[in-house]
Amino acid sequence: ISLGSDSQARIDPFEEMRAVEYHERLRHGRRNVLVGREAALERLELAPELLAMGTRSGAASLGLDAGALEPGAWADFVEVDLDHPVLSGWSAETLAA
C-alpha cells in the first residue's frame, strides 16, 4: 500500500497517513487495523507501517529508488517543528522511534 496526495491547498504527508489510519479505524471499528490482527494483539506499533506507506511504498509505486535514508537512494526530507503544540509532550527520541 502506498500513500500520496492530490491536495493543492495543503500537502502534509503526516495528515495523509493519519487520514488512512482514521478511515480504517472507522471502517473496522477497532485500532491498529493496518498492522494485522496478530500484530495488533502483540501491540506492535502502527506508525512504522504508516511511515513505510508514505515513504518507501510511495516511491516504489512510482518506480523510484527513494523513500529511505541509505547510500545511493534519492532522498526527500520532511521538516518537523518539534515546538509545534501538536507535538506537546513528545520527545525527539520518541518521535524518531
N, C-alpha and C positions, 0 to 999 in steps of 0.2 A: 504494500500500500504506500502510495506517495501523496504528499500534500503540496498544494500550490494555491495561488490567489489570483483572482482576476479583478480584484478591487483596485480602483484608481484613486479612491479617496484616502484610503489608509492601507498600507502594506505592512502588516505586522505578523511575522511568522509565528510568534507565540500565541496571538489571538486565533490564528488558523488552527493551531494544534489544540488549543482549549476548546474551540468550537466542535472539533471532531469528538473529543472526549465527552463533552456535554451531550452531543447528539446521541452517542452510543449509550450513555447513562440513561437518557430518556427512553430510548428505543427498547432497552433490555431491562430497565428498572433496577439496575444494580451498578456498582462501581467496578473499575478495573476490567472492563469487558475486553479491551484490546489486547490484554496480555494472555487471555485464555483462562478458563475456569480453574485449571490445576495451578497455574501460576498465581492467580488471584488468591487461592486458598493458602498458598505458601507466602502470601503478602509480598510478591515481587513488585517492584516499582513500575508504574506506568510511564513515568517521564522518559526513561531511555527508549522505550518503544516509540513514543510520540516524536522524540527528537530524531530518531532514525528515519521516521516517515517524512519529516520536514527537511532532512539533510541528505543522507546517503540515498535513500529510496527515490527522493525527488530528482536528484541528479542522475541516478541510474535510469529513470524513466525517460530522460531526455538524451540518453546515450553519453552522458558526461562522466568523466572520472573526477568527481568533485564530491563535496559534502563531508569530507573528513580532513583532519589535520594530520597529513602524513606525507613523507617525501614523494615528490613527483605529482601530487594531486593539486588541482586548482583549488583555490580557497575563496569562500565568501564569508565575510565576517558580519556578525551582528553585535552591536554595542548595547550593553545593558547598563542602565543607570541604577547602581546599587543603592542610591539615596532616594529613589522614587518611592512614594508612600505605599504603592502596591507591594513592594518587597520588604516592608517593615517587619522586623522580627526574623528575617532570614540572614544568614551569613554568606559570605562569598564561598566558603568551603562547602556549605550545604547546597548552594545553587550549582556548584561545579560538579557535584557528585552524580 
